[in-house]
Amino acid sequence: MNMLKVGDKVPDFSANDQDGNTINLKDYKGKALVVFFYPKADTPGCTAEACNLRDNYKELKNKGFELLGVSADSEKKQTNFKNKYNFPFPLLADEDHTVINTFGVWGPKKFMGREYDGIHRTTFVINGEGIVEKVIDKVKTKDHAAQLLED
C-alpha cells in the first residue's frame, strides 16, 4: 500500500458517481475537497460515517469543503445508499479501483482473525491546487465531521 500523504499532489482521476456522471479531480480546482473512502455502502460503520458528514454538511460547506465519498460498490449500490440516507454529496462507484489505487487505500486488512485485501477507511483533504493537506487514517465514524473541522 502506497498511500498519498500530506504535501503530495493528487494525480488527476475520474470515476462515475451513483448516477453515471463522470467526476474528475479537476472539477474541484480552486476548492477544498474532502475525499472519504469507505469499505462498503450501507454497512453500519460506513453508514454512521456518511450520515455524520450529511448531518454536518452545512457546516462543512460553510468552511468551504466539497465532499466526495468513494467505495468499490456499483453505481446501483451507491444510488441506493445515497437515496436511502439522503446524502447531499456524490458517491463514486470505483469498481475498477482507479481512484482507490490513486490514493493508495487498498491493502491487507484483518477482521475477526482473518486477513483479506480491502479498502482502508481513510479521508483526504485536498486544497484547491490538488495538494493533500490532511490525511485522517483513524476515522471516528460517528464523529467524522469534527475531525475535519478541527484545525
C-alpha positions as CSV (number, residue, x, y, z in Angstrom):
1,M,0.0,0.0,0.0
2,N,1.5,3.3,-1.1
3,M,-0.9,5.9,0.4
4,L,-0.8,9.6,-0.6
5,K,0.5,11.7,2.3
6,V,0.4,15.4,3.3
7,G,2.2,17.5,0.6
8,D,1.6,15.0,-2.2
9,K,0.0,16.2,-5.5
10,V,-3.1,14.1,-6.2
11,P,-2.9,12.7,-9.8
12,D,-6.0,13.6,-11.8
13,F,-8.6,10.9,-11.7
14,S,-12.1,10.3,-13.0
15,A,-14.8,7.9,-12.0
16,N,-18.6,7.6,-12.3
17,D,-20.8,8.7,-9.5
18,Q,-24.0,7.0,-8.4
19,D,-25.9,8.5,-11.4
20,G,-23.3,7.6,-14.0
21,N,-21.9,11.1,-14.2
22,T,-18.2,11.4,-14.7
23,I,-16.5,13.1,-11.8
24,N,-12.9,14.4,-12.3
25,L,-10.5,15.8,-9.7
26,K,-10.1,18.9,-12.0
27,D,-13.9,19.7,-11.5
28,Y,-12.8,20.8,-8.0
29,K,-9.9,23.1,-9.0
30,G,-9.8,26.1,-6.6
31,K,-12.0,24.3,-4.0
32,A,-11.1,22.4,-0.8
33,L,-12.2,18.8,-1.4
34,V,-12.8,16.1,1.2
35,V,-12.4,12.6,-0.4
36,F,-13.5,9.9,2.1
37,F,-13.0,6.2,1.3
38,Y,-15.3,3.7,3.0
39,P,-15.2,-0.1,2.7
40,K,-18.8,-0.9,1.7
41,A,-22.1,1.0,1.2
42,D,-24.9,0.6,3.7
43,T,-22.9,-1.2,6.3
44,P,-23.0,0.0,10.0
45,G,-19.7,1.9,10.1
46,C,-19.9,3.3,6.6
47,T,-23.5,4.4,7.3
48,A,-22.5,6.1,10.6
49,E,-19.6,7.9,8.9
50,A,-21.6,9.2,5.9
51,C,-24.6,10.2,8.0
52,N,-22.3,12.2,10.3
53,L,-21.0,14.0,7.3
54,R,-24.5,14.5,6.0
55,D,-25.7,15.9,9.3
56,N,-22.8,18.4,9.4
57,Y,-22.8,19.1,5.7
58,K,-23.9,22.7,6.0
59,E,-21.1,23.5,8.4
60,L,-18.6,21.7,6.2
61,K,-19.8,23.7,3.2
62,N,-19.6,26.9,5.2
63,K,-15.9,26.1,5.8
64,G,-15.5,25.8,2.0
65,F,-15.4,22.0,1.7
66,E,-16.8,19.9,-1.1
67,L,-17.3,16.2,-0.3
68,L,-16.8,13.0,-2.4
69,G,-17.4,9.5,-1.0
70,V,-15.7,6.6,-2.6
71,S,-16.0,2.8,-2.4
72,A,-15.7,-0.1,-4.8
73,D,-19.5,-0.6,-4.9
74,S,-21.5,-0.5,-8.1
75,E,-23.5,2.6,-9.2
76,K,-26.7,0.9,-8.3
77,K,-25.5,0.2,-4.7
78,Q,-24.2,3.8,-4.4
79,T,-27.5,5.1,-5.7
80,N,-29.5,3.0,-3.1
81,F,-27.1,4.1,-0.3
82,K,-27.4,7.8,-1.3
83,N,-31.2,7.7,-1.7
84,K,-31.8,5.7,1.5
85,Y,-29.9,8.3,3.6
86,N,-30.4,11.5,1.5
87,F,-26.7,12.3,1.1
88,P,-26.1,15.7,-0.4
89,F,-22.7,14.7,-1.9
90,P,-21.8,12.4,-4.8
91,L,-20.7,8.8,-4.1
92,L,-18.1,7.4,-6.6
93,A,-18.6,3.8,-7.8
94,D,-15.0,2.9,-8.2
95,E,-15.5,-0.8,-9.2
96,D,-12.2,-0.9,-11.1
97,H,-10.3,0.7,-8.2
98,T,-8.9,3.6,-10.3
99,V,-9.4,6.2,-7.5
100,I,-8.8,3.7,-4.7
101,N,-5.4,2.9,-6.2
102,T,-4.6,6.6,-7.0
103,F,-4.9,7.3,-3.3
104,G,-3.3,4.0,-2.2
105,V,-6.1,2.9,0.2
106,W,-6.4,-0.7,-0.9
107,G,-4.4,-3.3,1.0
108,P,-4.2,-6.0,3.6
109,K,-6.7,-5.8,6.4
110,K,-7.6,-8.0,9.4
111,F,-11.1,-8.6,10.8
112,M,-12.0,-11.2,13.3
113,G,-8.8,-13.1,12.8
114,R,-9.0,-13.4,9.1
115,E,-6.8,-11.5,6.6
116,Y,-8.0,-10.1,3.3
117,D,-7.5,-7.2,0.9
118,G,-9.9,-4.3,1.1
119,I,-10.4,-0.5,1.3
120,H,-8.8,1.2,4.3
121,R,-11.3,3.8,5.8
122,T,-9.3,6.9,5.1
123,T,-10.1,10.6,4.4
124,F,-8.1,13.1,2.5
125,V,-8.4,16.9,2.5
126,I,-7.2,18.3,-0.8
127,N,-6.6,22.0,-1.4
128,G,-7.6,24.0,-4.5
129,E,-4.3,23.2,-6.2
130,G,-4.8,19.4,-5.7
131,I,-2.3,19.1,-2.9
132,V,-3.1,16.8,0.1
133,E,-3.4,19.0,3.2
134,K,-4.6,16.4,5.7
135,V,-4.9,12.7,6.0
136,I,-7.3,11.1,8.5
137,D,-6.5,7.3,8.8
138,K,-8.1,6.8,12.2
139,V,-11.6,7.9,11.2
140,K,-14.2,8.2,14.0
141,T,-17.3,7.1,12.1
142,K,-19.8,8.7,14.5
143,D,-17.8,12.0,14.8
144,H,-16.0,12.3,11.5
145,A,-17.1,15.9,10.7
146,A,-15.5,17.1,13.9
147,Q,-12.2,15.6,12.7
148,L,-12.5,17.6,9.5
149,L,-13.5,20.8,11.2
150,E,-10.7,20.9,13.8
151,D,-7.5,22.7,12.8
